Amino acid sequence: MPYIPHTPNEVEEMLRVIGAESIEELFDEIPQELRIDLEKSTSGLDAIPLGQSEMAVQRLLSEKAMLDGTPLCFAGGGAYEHHIPAALWEVATRGEFYSAYTPYQAEASQGTLQVVYEFQSMIANLTALDVSNASLYDGASGLAEAVLMAVRANRKAKSKRILMPETVSPVYRQVVETIVKNQGITLESIDFEQTSGTINATNLRSQLDNDESFAALVIPQPNYFGSLEEVHQLTDWAHEHGGLVIAQVNPTALALLEAPGSWGEKGADIAVGEAQPLGIPMSSGGPFIGFIACKQQLVRQLPGRIIGRTVDLDGKPGFSLTLQAREQHIRRSKATSNICTNQGLMATAVTLYLSFLGADGLQKVAASCVANTQKLIALLAQRPEFKFPFGKTVFHEFVLELDVPVDTVLERLAQEDVVGGINLAQQQNDAQAIDRHRNQLLICVTETKTDEELQFFSETLIAICSDISSLSQSEGELS
């Protein structure tokens, strides 16, 4: 609540009813040596101020927020800055939505169920698959759920082997490894082509030299480097060899790119991704919301909840939980997942975003992302010292190889109030990968960037790189 409505007299009355002398007495289970004496608190961690007026608190919090600044952001890697319609959070933060956590008494929560049903319908539409669930925690853990789902569903292969390309986000790969490693599932790393930054089809064939089966192949689109994978060829290859296909996709890109359900002859079996780009601010690292969709024949392996539309005894339309294969509803040994929330508020935001934009609006956003990215690429390509190791056929992210240390460049850009991108070498955890991505910068451009901002970023980046290079040459001559 924005304020505490109780008067001192009301507080005293409540204390009298419950038999306590003071509010402090309610916390008597906390040892005295761990408590802070506010009267003597003067410095360090103990310096907690006494209560202030509403106006003073608002001013203090505004000053703290301003310390973050409003930097020009060119970082992506899984969390993206997009324009959010002003109406979205005005609606999403209404009490009816904001306080609706999860429908434990499901059929009594028709409004909540309808919103989630609309969310599912839109995700199924975007991915061109038959069914979607009521959402996941985030894209990374969602990919882990998709892996677990594929192992359960692919009974013909009888394999716990997953082909995991290195073009999948390293953060996603680490999360999946953490979640599935104790369940006997093997994540087999698939290398990528050095000239394109996409999955190496030759390496895929080599994975089957010993005729060992696999449960699924993960295909990112676009991949972590922003490059576009040959999804049709890869999907058909996986199906020919008895594996399922897990599509790990960017929902904004699906407004322009082929939907997973249309990949190859049979389509991807499962699609998963992060829905944060659809109306959720970056907010210093969260919140996020994962989505997952699949073919109808796999629906019994889908984790979490599914909301369905039905009619009651009077023939009136309504909504109900049609699948809830999670441990709060059934025996733990029978559960497909331990997901215990539908991320209701985030699902509401995504639903509102897609409703406000519609298919045409989302397509315009995606097209604007592509156009702005190509504008920046054209500006940077004029400099011979800048390389594009994986080419320029991308959605809204690309890799730029510099001739100076990336971390130094990012530090200098930060001084200009610019978040310049992601140092790819710092995302790796083995020496070979670190060396492979040395001096490579992952840059993201969305529809939020103006021509003036693109020009400013390119000029600033060029000037900083030139300055660092000149300084290095001078130091080399002196030595």
N, C-alpha and C positions, 0 to 999 in steps of 0.2 A: 504494500500500500504506500502511497506517496507521503502520508503523514500518519502520526499516532493520534487518534481522536480522544484518548482517555484523559480526563482531568485528574489532578492530584487526589481529589475526593473520591473519584471512581476507583482509582488505583488502591487507595486505602480500604475501600469497601470490599474489593475483590480479595485483597490480602486477608481481611478479617474473615471472609467466608471460607477461605481455604485453610485458615489457621496459621498463617505465616506473619512474622513481625515485619519483614522487609523483603524487597525484591532480591537483595543479596542472599537472603536465607534460602531462596529457591535454588541457588547454585552451591549449596553447602557440600556437595559431593566433590567439588574441585578443591584439591589440597591448597592450603593457605600459601605455601611457598611458591605455588605456580601462579598466583594472582598478582595483578599489577595494582599498586597503590596509586590511584589517579591523583591524589593530593601531592604525592612526592615525585610523580613521573616528570622527568625533566629532559631526558636525552635518549638517543639510541632507539632501540625497539620499544622501550617503555614510554616513549614520548607520545602518548595518546592524548589528544586534547579533550577537554571537557565538552559537554554539549554546547552547540552554538545555535544561533537563530536560523530559521529557514533561509533567509536571504544570504546570510554569511556562508552557509553550507553550499548553496547553489553557486555562489561566486567562487568558492574554493574548488569545487569540482570542475567548474568551467575552466579555471586556470590550469588545473591538472591535465584536463583533456587537451588544452591548447599546446601543452608541452610536446605532444605527439606530432604536432604540425599536420599539414595536409600535403604530403609529398606526392610527386608525380610518379605513379607506379607502373613499372614495366615488368613486374614479376608475376609468374603464373605457377606452373608446375603442379596444378591440381586445385588451386584456389584462385578465382578470377574476379576482377573488378568489372562489373557491368552496371549500367544505369538501372535503377529500381524505381518504378513509377511511384509517385508520392502517395497515391491512394492505397498502395499495397499494405503498408504497415499501419495505416490508419484503420483499415478494416481488420487486419490480422490481430491487432492488439485490443480489439473490442473484448469485453469480458467473456462473451460467449465462446470465443475462440481461445483467448489467451490463457484461461484457466482450465480448459478442457484437456486433461492430461491423456487419459486412455480409457476406452469404454469398458469398464469392468461389468457394469450392468448395461450390456451392449445395446439391446433394443430400446432402452429408455433414452439413448443418446443419438437420436435420429440425425440431428444436425451434424454432429461429429462424424457419424458413419457416412453421411452423404458426401461431406468434403473429402474424406479418405477414398471413397468410391470414385469420385471425380478425379482425384490424384491418380489412382490406379489406371483409370481409363485413359488418361492423357499419356501416362508413361507407356502403356501398351500400344497406344497409337504412335508415339514417337519411335518406338523400337520395332514396330510392325510384328510384335509377338502376341500370343493369345491372352496372356494373363500376367498381371503384376501384383505384388503384395503391397501391404500397407506401409512400406518403406523400411529402411535399415538405418543403422547408426551413422555410417559414412561410407564413402566409396571404397576405402581401403579394407575395412572389415567386411564390407559387402562383397568384395572380390573373394575374400576367404570363405564366406558363406557359399558363394557360387562354386568354389572348388570343392567344398564338402558336399554340396548338392550333386555335382557331377560325379563324384566318386560313388555316392549312393545310387545314382540313377543309371549309370552305365554298367549294367550287370553283365552284358555280353563280354566286355573287356576284362572284367574281374581284376582291374588294376587300380593301384593307388598312386599311379605315376601321372604327374601333371607337367606338360610342356609349358614352361614359363619364360617367354622372351625377355631379353634384357632391355627391350624397348618399352617395357612396362615401368612405371614409376618406381624408383628404388625404395621409396617409402612404402608403396603398396606391397612390393615384394617382401619387405621386412615384416610388415604386419601379417601377411598371409603365412609366412614362415613361422612366426611366433604362434599363430593360432592353430596351425595344422600339424606342426612337426611332431607333436606327441601322439598323433593319431595314426602314425605309420604311413603318412602321405609323403611322397617324394616330389619335390619341385625341381625339375630338370631344366637347367638354364639353357636358353637358346640364344646363340650369338646373332649379331646383326651385320648387315653389309656396311663397310666403312665408308662407301661412297654415297649411300642413300639414307643411312640411319634407319633402315627397315629390316624386317625379319629376313634372315638368310635362308632361302628355300633349300639350298644345298645342305645346310646344316640340319634342316628338318629331316631330310632323307637319311642323313647319317645317324640320326637318333634311332632308326629302326634297323640298323645293320645287324643287330642281334635278334631281330624279329620279336622284340619285347613289346607288348601292347601298352597303351596309355589310355587313361580315362578321359582326358580332355586337353585341348590346346587353347591357350589364352591368346586372343588377338586384340591389341589395343588400337583404337581408331578415333581420332588421331593418336599417335603414340606419344611417349613422353618428350620426344625431341620435336614434336609438332609435325612430323612427317606422316604421310598417308600410306598405310599398308595395302598390299594387294589382297584385299579381304576375300574376294571371290575365289581366287586360286587357293588361298590358304584354307578356306572353309571346305572346299571340295576335297582338298588333300587330306584334311583331318577325318572327314566322313568316310573317305575311301579306305582309310586305315583303321576304322572302327572306333575313332575317338569322337567325343562331343566337342562342340565349339562354344567357348565362353567369350563373348564380346565385351570388352571393357571400353566404354564409349563416353564421349563428352556430349551431353544432351543438347547443348546449343548447336554443335556441329551437325547434329542429326537433322536440322532444318535444311541443310544443303546436301549432306552426304547420304549415301545409300543406307537405309535402316538395316540393322542386324538381321531382322527376319527375312530380308531379301538377299542376304549374302549367298553367293553360289547357287547351286541347284536346289538345296534344301533349306537354306537359311541357318543362321546361328541358333543353337539350342537354348542358350541362356545369355541375357544381356544384363550388364551391371555397370554402375557408374556413380558419380557424385553429382547431386542435383543442386549444389550450392550456387552455381551460376544462374539459377532460375529464381532470382528475387531475394537471395540471402546475402547480406553484406559480409565482407571479409572479416571484420570485427576482431582483428588481432589474433586470429587463429581459431575461430569457431563462432557459432555452431555449424555443423554440417548435417547432411542427410543423404544417405545412400538410397539408390533405387535398384530393383532387380525385377526382371521379367523373363518369361520362359514359354516354351511350347506347352500346349495343353496336356500332352502325355507325361510331362514332368511335374505337373502341378502338385502332386502329392509329396514331392520332395522340396517344395518351396518353403523356406523358413518363415517364421512369424505368422502374420494374420493376412487373411483376404476378406474384404468386405464385398457382399453380393447384393444385388437389387432383386426384390421379390414383390409379392402382393400378399396382403393379409386376408383374413376370412371374409372381409367385406369387399375384397377386390381392390383395395386402395394400395398404391405403391408404397414400398418401404424398403429399409436396408437392414441387413443382419450380418453377423459374422458367419461366413460359410466355411472357413478353414482357420483353425487356430492350433496348429500342430506345434505348440511350444510347451515348455515344462510347467507353466502356471496352469495349464488347462488339462494336461494329460500326464501320465506317468513319465518321469524323467527319461527312463530307458527307451520310451517310444517317441520322444520329442525330436523334431528335426533341428531345433535351435534353442538357445537360451535367450534369444532376443526378448526383452521384456518391455518394450515401448514401441509405439508406432511413430515416434518423433512428430506428434500431432501438430504442434505449432509450425514446424518447418514444412510439413506436408501441406498445411494450409497456405503458407506463403508461396510455395511452388505452384499450387493450384490457382491461386489468385494471379500470379505472374503470367502463367500460361493463358489464363482466361482474359486478362487485360490485353495481352499482345496478340493472341490468336496465332494461327498458322502463318499468316502473312507477316505479322509483326516480328515473330521469331525468325523468320527467314530474312527479314531486313536487317535484324541485329547481326545474324551470322554473316550475311553478305558484307555488312559494314566492317566487321572484324577482319574479314579476308582482305578487303580493299585497303584498310588502314595498315595492315601488316605488310602488304606489298608496297605501299608508299614508303614505309620505313626501310624496307629491304632495298628499294631503289636508291634511297638517299645514302645508305651505308655502302652499297655496292660500288659507288663512285671512288671509294678509297681502296687502292690496291693492297694495303696492309690488312684489310679485313677479308676473312675467308668465310665461306659458307660450306662447311665440310659435308653437310647432308643435303645440299641443294636448297632450292627456294620454293618447292612445291609443298606448301604447308597450309594449315588452317589459320590459327592465330598465334602460333609460337614458332620460333626458329632458333637454330643454334648459330652463334657467331663466334668465330675463332679469332682471337686477338694475338698480337705479337708482344704483348706485355702482360704481367700477372693480373688475372681477373680480380682477385681479392683487393688489390691496390686500386684498381679502377672503380670497383663498387664503393670503396671507402671514399674516394674522391667524389663520386656521384652523390653519395649521401650528404656530403658537405654542401652540395648544390640543391639539396632537398629533393633528390631523385632516388627512387628505389630502382636500380638499374637492371635487375634480373637475378638469375640464380647461377651460382658458380657450380658447374656440373661436376667438377673434380671433387668438391666437398661433399657431394651426395653419394660418393662411392665408398666402399669399405674394403677394397683390396688394391694392392699396389698396381697391378696391371690396369685395372679400370681407371684408377686415379691418373696414371700416366697417359692413358688413351684420351681422357677428357681434359688434359691440361690446357689451361688458357681458353676453355670453351665456356661461353656465356649463353644461357637460355633466356631469350627475350620474349615477352608476351605483349601483344597489342590487341585491345578490344575496341568496341564502338565508342568508348568514352573519350578517346584521344582525338584532339583537333589537329588540323594541319600545322598550326603554330607550335603545338606541343611536340609533334613529331619532328619538326625542324629544330626546335630547341634541343631535344634529346640527341639528335644526330650530331649537331654542331658541338654540343657539350662533350659527348663521348669522343668525338674526333679530337677535340682540343686536349682533353685529358690524356688520351693515349699518346698523342704527339709529345706532350709535356713529359710524361713518364719515360718515353723512349729516348728523348733528348737528354734527360737527366741520367739515365742509365749509360748512355754513350759517353757523357762527360765524366762520370765516375770511372768508367772503363779506361778512358784516356789517362786519368790521373793515376790510376793504379799501375 
